[in-house]
Amino acid sequence: MTTRDIAAQPRTLRPLTILLMHNPITHARLLSESLPERFPAEPGPSVGHALSQSQDQPLAQDRAPLAATPVAGARSLLPFEAVRERVRHDDAGKWDELVLRRDLTLRNGLLTWPCGEQTHRLTLSPLAETHLATRLGIPAHYYRALPPSLKDHNANHWLQAGKNRGSEGRGDSDQQRQNELRESEKRQSEKRQNERWRLRCQFGTTRAILSDAYSPLDNGPLCEVIAQMLAPTHSVNWFGLDDESFYLQIVDRHHARVLLPGDDYFCGVYIGNSEVGARSVQVEAYLMRLVCSNGLVAVLDGQSLLRRRHIHIQPDRFQSALREAFAQALQVADGFLEALRRTTTQVVPDPPTTLERLAERFGLSEATQRAALSALSREAPRVQETAYGVLQGLTEAAQLLPDTARHDLETLAGSLAQHGVPQWALRRDETPGHEETQQNERWTPHAQRSSRALAEVAR
């Protein structure tokens, strides 16, 4: 059954479609036809199982989202101590070193530098390889495509030259101008030779290559600060940890609100971080739907409640700002429910077409579209043909994506809730022109990042 089959059915047949979608076997088969194997349709393991297995598995494989999900749609909330334990386990073998750029070489793909009487030789993570290419002025997509020997040759040339690719002076008929450019490049070369880079490592792998101005704010210390702010009524709805980012969704069980009869929400807080320069520290408002644990990130007009780059972070000031943003998030989430309530009255005449157009605009894969439509079909009939129903389909499909794409799709859902589903995505019979698209494109910077991240997943 395709997405358009459901839309083409008379409303009298729709309950039958919903019944089929509720069948676990049918639903699992629908997802397994197109979802990658690493995004299983079945619920993940319990917390205890995930933590007990993690003691015997390599760290690189112990990065699945932490969630207690005995059956679909019946997710139990997690104690924060489970998150702290997971982060402590992930911290094993991490270390940093400040190294002069001129002391670095690449040999057989291993980043090499002297350390006293010893020599460090570490592999590069995909992100660290991108960092190296970027810092040397080499286009990352070009560098990744090179064979290993040419990667060594290119990197070593620019490391030792004290230059970045593309920084050489251009031809200029003015001799004085040429001399000025050469002098300027000489000064820049000397400066680059003395650059210090912060290498963030774990065991024998370089996780990231950052500037010496980078202020580490690691997940472990961040968790300790968060723990001091939590009340007994706070629980973790979802926690994701991968090689690049940390994601935490906390809800207040005593901060519940009714959106529709029988459709309640917990207000909460989203906190994000990266130890390797992939993202800033972020705090944003969060809403969790009790009936199915769907969630959306509420970013008002593109502004996070807290967004702090990892540069010149002062611990005392940061902790104060984090506490303030944490408290403010619950208030913002409460107010954001009004925007979400408005989506229950925005009619969507053809949900499959709307999902298809949103997917094309924001790079969602066909598998995600199908999962979203499957989730939409399980909503009450009065919800299915509304913007609210489309949002529920997207946020449930988000739970099948990798951590970063999940957060980005939930943030996109929050932008759609704030501004409404745009008119160009609602029409049955025409594609919007450029001017109309621009007029309706009020997406936040978060949503624009979502588009890029989800496109990567789709590829």
N, C-alpha and C positions, 0 to 999 in steps of 0.2 A: 504494500500500500504506500503510495507516494503522498507527499504533503498536499498536493492538489486534489487527490482523491477525497480527502477529508473535507476540503472546502467545497467540493462539488456535490457532496451528499446533501439531501434535504435535511432540514432541522429535525424531522421525525426520525431519521435514521442515525442521528448523531449519538444518542445514548448507546447504540450498538457499537459505534466506533470507540466510544469511551470505555465500554466494557472490554473490548478487545485490547485496548491499550493498557488496561489495568491488569491483564493477564501477564504474570511475570515472565513466562516463556516467550510470549509474543514481544513483550517490551525488550527483553534481553536480546532477542534475535534482531530486532529493529536496530538497536545500537551496535551490535557486533558486526553488522554488515559493513559498517564504514568507519567505526571508531578504531584508532590504533590499539594494539594489544596492551600498551602501557596505560590506557585510560579505561579500565574495566568498567562494565556496566553494573556489575554487582557491587554491593557495599563493601567498604574496606574492613580490615580487621579491627577488633576492639583495642582499646588503649593498652590494656594489660598485655595482650598478645603482641602488639607492635613494640612495646618497650622490652618485653622479655626476649623477642627475637633479635632486637637491635644489639644485644650484647655479643651475639655470635656472628653478626654480619659485618662486612666491610662498611666503613663510614659512607663511601660513595653510594651504597645501595640503601642506606638507612635515611632516606629523605622523603618518604611518602607522607602526605598530609596526615597529621595526627587527628583522628576522629573516632569516636565510639558510635558505631552505626550498626546495631543488631539487625534492623530491617529498614528498608527504604522508607523514608518519611517519618521515621521514629527516632531521630538522632537524640542521644542523651548529651547533656552538657558535660564539660570536662572540668576537673579541678585544675587550678593553675599550677599546682605542684607537678603535674604530668608534663607541662610545658617546660618547666625549669629542669626537670630531669633529662628531657630530650636535648635541651640546649647544652647541658653539662656534658652529655655524651658526645655531642657534636664538636665540642671545644677541644677534644683530645688531639694532641699533636700540632696545635696551631702555634706559630711563632712569626715574628717580624724581624726584618733587618733593613737598616738604612745603608745603601750601597751607592758609591759614586758611579755615575753613568759610564765613565771611561774604563772602569774595572770589569764591566760586564762583557761577556762574549757568548755566542751561541754555537755549541758544538754538538753535531748530530741531534739537533733539536732540543738539547738540554741547555738551560740557562746556567752559565758557569761564572763564578767569581771567587777570588781568593778570600780566605778567612783565617788569618794567622798562618799557621803552617799547614792548614788544610785547604781543600778546594771544594766548594759546594757545587753540586751538579743536580739541578732539579728540572723535572718536566714542567711544561706550561699548560695550565688549564686553557680551555677555549677563550675564556674572558681575558686571561693574562696575555695570551697571544694577540688578541685584539688590542689590548692596552699597549703592548710593545710596538705593534705596527703604527698605531695612532701617534704615540710619542715620537716616533721616528719620521712621521709625515708620510708613511706608506699607506695607501688605501687598504683598509682591512680586508675587503672582499678579494682584492688582488693578491694580497700576501697569503691569505688562507689557501688560495688555489695553487700556490707554488709547490713544486716538489721539495722535499726536505733540504737537499743540498743548496738549492737556490734561496731558501729561507735563511739558512745560515749565512750565505754570501751577502745577501741584501742587508740583513740586520747588522752584521759585523762591520760592513762598510760604513753605514751611517752612525753606528755606535762609536767607532774609532775616529771618524772624520770630524766629529763634533758638530755636524750639520744635520739638518733634517731634510729629507727629500723635498725638492721643490723650493728650497730656500735660497738656491744660488741666484746671484744677480742676473737680470735679463740684459740682453744687448742694448746698449744706449750709445748713440752717436756722440754724446757729450762726454769728452774725456774726463772732465772734472766730476761729472756725475758718476762715471764708472769708478773712479778712485774713491769717492765717498761710499759707494755701495760696497766696495771691497773692504774698506776700513770697518764699516758697520758689520759686515759678515764676519770679519776677523774677531771683533769684540763679542759678537753673539756666539761664535764657535768656542771661544775661551770660556764664556759663561756656561755653555752647555756641557763642556768637558767637566766642569766642577759641579754639575747638577747632582743632587742626591735624590735617589728614588726609594720610596718605601716599598719593599717587597713583602707581601702578605703570603705566608706559606702555611702548608699543613703537611706534616711528614715530609715526603719527597716531592711535593708538588707546589709550584708557585701559583697561588690563587689569584693574585692581582698585582699590578705594577702601578703604583700611585706616586704622586709628588710628595715631597717631604712636608708640605703644608697640610697634608691630610691628617685630620684628628680622629683617631680610632674611637668609635663608640660601638663596642661589640655587644652581641646579643646577650651574653651572660650578665654583664653589668646592667644592661637595659632591663632585663627581667627582674633584677634585684630592686631597681627603682620602681618598676610597675607593681611589684609585690607589696611595697609599702603603701600604695595608693588603693589597693583593693579592699572592698568590704565583704562581709560574709555573703552578701546577696549577689556578688559578681561571679560569673562563671565564663568559661571559654566555650564559644560556639564552634570555632574552627581555628586551627593553627597549622601554618605551612612553613616548611624550612627546606630550602634547596641550596645549591652551591652558591647562589648569588644573593638571595633575599630571605627575609624573615617577615612573616605575616601573622597577625594576631587579631582575632575578633572576640571582644569581650562584651557580654550582655549583662544587664542588671535585671535580675528576675523580679524585683519589686518595682521596676519601671516599665510596666506593661500597659499597652494602649489598645483600644478596640478600633479597628479601621472599618470593618463591616460586621454585622452579626455573625458570630462564630469564626471571625478572622482577626486574631489578635497578633500584636507585635511586641517584641522586647526592644527597647532602646539600648543602644550600646556604643562601643568605641572600636574603631579600627586603628591599629598601630603597625607601621611598617618600618623596616630598617634594612640596611645592607652593610656588611662588613668589607665589601670589596668594591665600593664605589658605583654600584649599579643603581642606587636610588638614595634619596635623602631620607632622613628620619621624618616620618609623616604621622600625623594624628588626624583622623577624620571621623565624623559621625557615622553611625552604622545602625541599620534596622534589620531585625531578624523576624521572619514570619514563623509563628509557633507551629502551624499545622504541618509544615514541611521543611523547616529550617532554611528556606530560601533567604538570601540576604542581599541588600544593596548598600553601596557606600554613598553617603550623602555629601557631595561636594558642592557648596553653594557658590555659583558664579566663578568656578575655577579656583577658589581659594581654600586651601587646607587650613584647619585650625592651627596646625603647627607644621612647618616644613623647614627643616634645618639641615643645611649642607654640612658635610663632615670637615669643616675648616674652622679653626680657632674656636672650638667648642669649649666653653667654660662650664665644668660640671655643676656648680651651684646654680648658675643662671639657667642652664638647660633643665635641671630638675624642677625648678620653679615654673618654667614655661610649660613643661610636660604636665605638671599637676593642673595648671590652669586650663590647658587644652583638653585634658581628660574630663574635667568637670563640665566644661563648656559643651563637649560633644554630646552629652546626654540631653542638654537643652536644645541643641540644634536638631538632634534626631527627633525629639518630640515635635518641634515645629515643622520638620520636614514631612511628617505624616499628613499634613494638610495638602502638600503638593502631591503626595502619593494618592490621597483620597480623590483628587480631581481626575486622576487617570481612570477611575472607575466609571466616569461619565463620558469619557472620550471614546466615541464609537470607532471601531476598526472593521469596516465592511468585509474585508478579505484578509484574514490573518496570515495565511500562507504567503500571499503576495507581499504583505508588509514585512514579514520576516525575511523573505528573499531579498527585498530591496535593502533592508538594514544590513543583511549579511554581505551583500555586494559592496555597500558603502564602507563597512567596517571590517571587511576581510574575514568574516566568519566562514568556517568550513561547512560543507554540505552536511557532514555528520552532526555538527553543532545545530544547524538548522533543523534537522530531523529530530534531534533530542529536544529542542525547544518546542517544536510542534507537538511532539508526544506529550510533553509536560502540559502544554496548553490544553490538550484534549481531556486532561484529567480535572480541569477546573469546572466549576459549576457552569451550566449553560449560559446564565446571565453574565458571566465573567468572560467567556471565551471570545466574544467579539468586542472587547474593549482594550484600550491601551494597557490597563492593569493586567489583563490576561497575557498580553504579549510580554510584559515585563516579567511576569511569573515564569513564562516559558524560558526566557533568556537566563534568569537567575538560577533556575534549576539546571539548565544545561551547563551553566558555568561550573557547577560542582564536579563535572566530568573532565574539566580541563586541568592542565598543569597549574601550579600555584600562581605564577605571574599572570597568565592569561585569565585565570579565574578572577583574580582581583581586578584586572582591567575590565572584564566584562561586567562585573558587579558595579564598577564605577560608571561604566557606560549606561547601565540600567538606571543608576542614580541621576545621570544627566538627562535621560529621557523622561524620568519622573518629574524632574524640575521644569523642563521646557515643554513636555508633551511630545508625542510621536509626531514628527514633521509631516506636513501635508503631502510632500512628494512620496512618502512611504505609504500613504493611505489610499491613493487613487488607484482604481482598477485599470484604467484604460490609457494612461499616458505616462511618459517618463519626463521628469522635470527638466526644464532648461537650466542653463548655468545660473542666470540671475535668480530664479526661484530657489535653486539649491543654496546659493549663497545667502539669500534672505532667511531661509529656514535653518541654516547651519549656525546654531548658537552654542555649539559644543564647547565644553571647557577644554583647557590644555590636557586634563586627565583623559578625556574622551579621545582626543587626538592621539595621545600616547597609546590608548587602548587599541585604536585602529592599527597602529604599526605593530604592536605586540601580537595581536590576534592574526594579523596577516602572516607573521612568521610562523605561527602555529598551523595556519591553513596550508602553507607551503610544505 
